[in-house]
Amino acid sequence: MAGQWYAGRTPTPHEDAGSKGGEQARHLRVGMESLHRADPELAGLLDAEIRHQDATLAMIASASVADPSVLAAGGAALSNVTAEGYPAARYHPGAARFDEVELLAIERAKDLFGAQYANVQPHSCSSANLAVLTALIPPGGTLLGLGLDAGGHLTHGSPASVTGRHFNAVHYGLDRLGRIDYAQVAELAHQHRPKVLIAGASAYPRTVDFDRFRAIADSVGAYLLADISHIAGLVAAGEHPSPINAAHITTTSTYKQLGGPRGGLILSGQDHRAPGPDGRTPLFRLMQRAVFPQSQGTPSPATIAAKARAFSLAAGPEFKDTARLIVENAAALAAELSALGYRVLTGGTDNHMVLLDIIDRGPTGVVAERALEQCAILANRNRIPGDTKPPLVTSGLRLGTNILAQRGMGPEQMRECARLVHTVLSATTPLSDTEYLIDPVRAARIREDVKDLCARYPLSVEAGFNNPAALIGAGQ
Ligand SMILES: *Cc1c(COP(=O)(O)O)cnc(C)c1O
């Protein structure tokens, strides 16, 4: 019966105990209990996923693990509030508490990144990019971004994205060493006079020089958009130079490296009051409109609560330790894979990511991805510069250390991870671009080794993620 436990129902002693954590805690507890009772099929899948995540070596560069408190905030009944607009300027009544939550998320985002403006409503970084680009570029206007094959993102003007179809997208690439070709960026900027220059990548293992990008943008009167979707955690922790004051606008996902909920974020620093393309409307005001009403409707209140929680965690000392470990681990992983004979693009890494030319060793990207997954290791296929294979096949493999560091693994365990990857790939015989053979006995043995490593560094709720200091050594 709808609403049966809201009113007139005596809580069981168990629920009563739960209510000591507050109304929301009781809500979540009752919700999970009823999910298990009423929908065991779905509940079983959700439980299986937790076991799977704990027993899998996830080296997905675009993922991190959200703290249980972030997930709990994301499941809040605040989600029931419908309120278009912004705090104190809603189009619906009843949003006073949501206003406070959104203001808290905004303040925490500004504090975390040293920004003067934040919009926490974008449902994803793709939505954030779309909002920013449509606010700053007229239909058919020009943008300049990193090409998809060179490591750029779909929303940076790929023909597969609306940003490549509604704007005139020009792309820069990499130099011989696999680094961003800043000379080419400057040349293309002067040639094409873009309205927006985008600095940021989905597959780039090196430091991005935001100041250099800004100088180029200024030389042609373009706005600089920094997309830090992949490196937001390192930026927040001071492990990568911050673009907040170098760029006019910065966008990011909140789940990739921030340990937050699925969602996006728009930030601006010292230029938040700079005039927009009309020569007078300040950028921050344009961004407000660009998200709502121009490209989104109602915000997602519980997700914004979860963002507020994640920003608070990311401001803590444990998160900084994790960020440092992420970078140390990636360097160790790259070094060990190099030593094992793999071609590491750019020869190493400055961030959380290691890119391999995998076809150099035989398998395509997709074969490597599938063989690894069969052995409980997750790393994704990735296009590499000059790739001759189609996007679903690819010649590269992208590995990331976010989750390994969150589990408390350090450089010593990275050598173990590299050797596990090597053992899988050595046991794999490619039959075609997409098919392969692997000896099932060897695969089973590797899965046992992976399970053992994961068990030593569990994603245990009780241990507390983002606290490698407490975890390192504990597993050995
Ligand atoms: C992943 C990614 C995005 C898109 O983020 P979503 O939140 O998944 O929409 C945008 N830009 C870059 C550079 C990314 O890596």
Ligand as a Chemical Component Dictionary entry (heavy atoms), coordinates in Angstrom:
data_LIG
# 
_chem_comp.id                   LIG 
_chem_comp.type                 NON-POLYMER 
_chem_comp.pdbx_formal_charge   0 
_chem_comp.three_letter_code    LIG 
# 
loop_
_chem_comp_atom.comp_id 
_chem_comp_atom.atom_id 
_chem_comp_atom.alt_atom_id 
_chem_comp_atom.type_symbol 
_chem_comp_atom.charge 
_chem_comp_atom.model_Cartn_x 
_chem_comp_atom.model_Cartn_y 
_chem_comp_atom.model_Cartn_z 
_chem_comp_atom.pdbx_ordinal 
LIG C1 C1 C 0 33.934 11.206 -19.492 1  
LIG C2 C2 C 0 34.196 12.536 -20.043 2  
LIG C3 C3 C 0 33.146 13.434 -20.284 3  
LIG C4 C4 C 0 31.700 13.035 -20.136 4  
LIG O1 O1 O 0 31.370 12.797 -18.850 5  
LIG P1 P1 P 0 29.945 12.149 -18.451 6  
LIG O2 O2 O 0 29.766 12.663 -17.061 7  
LIG O3 O3 O 0 30.121 10.685 -18.554 8  
LIG O4 O4 O 0 28.945 12.683 -19.400 9  
LIG C5 C5 C 0 33.452 14.699 -20.741 10 
LIG N1 N1 N 0 34.723 15.068 -20.928 11 
LIG C6 C6 C 0 35.767 14.242 -20.724 12 
LIG C7 C7 C 0 37.155 14.721 -20.976 13 
LIG C8 C8 C 0 35.528 12.940 -20.274 14 
LIG O5 O5 O 0 36.553 12.091 -20.092 15 
# 
loop_
_chem_comp_bond.comp_id 
_chem_comp_bond.atom_id_1 
_chem_comp_bond.atom_id_2 
_chem_comp_bond.value_order 
_chem_comp_bond.pdbx_ordinal 
LIG C1 C2 SING 1  
LIG C2 C3 SING 2  
LIG C2 C8 DOUB 3  
LIG C3 C4 SING 4  
LIG C3 C5 DOUB 5  
LIG C4 O1 SING 6  
LIG O1 P1 SING 7  
LIG P1 O2 DOUB 8  
LIG P1 O3 SING 9  
LIG P1 O4 SING 10 
LIG C5 N1 SING 11 
LIG N1 C6 DOUB 12 
LIG C6 C7 SING 13 
LIG C6 C8 SING 14 
LIG C8 O5 SING 15 
# 
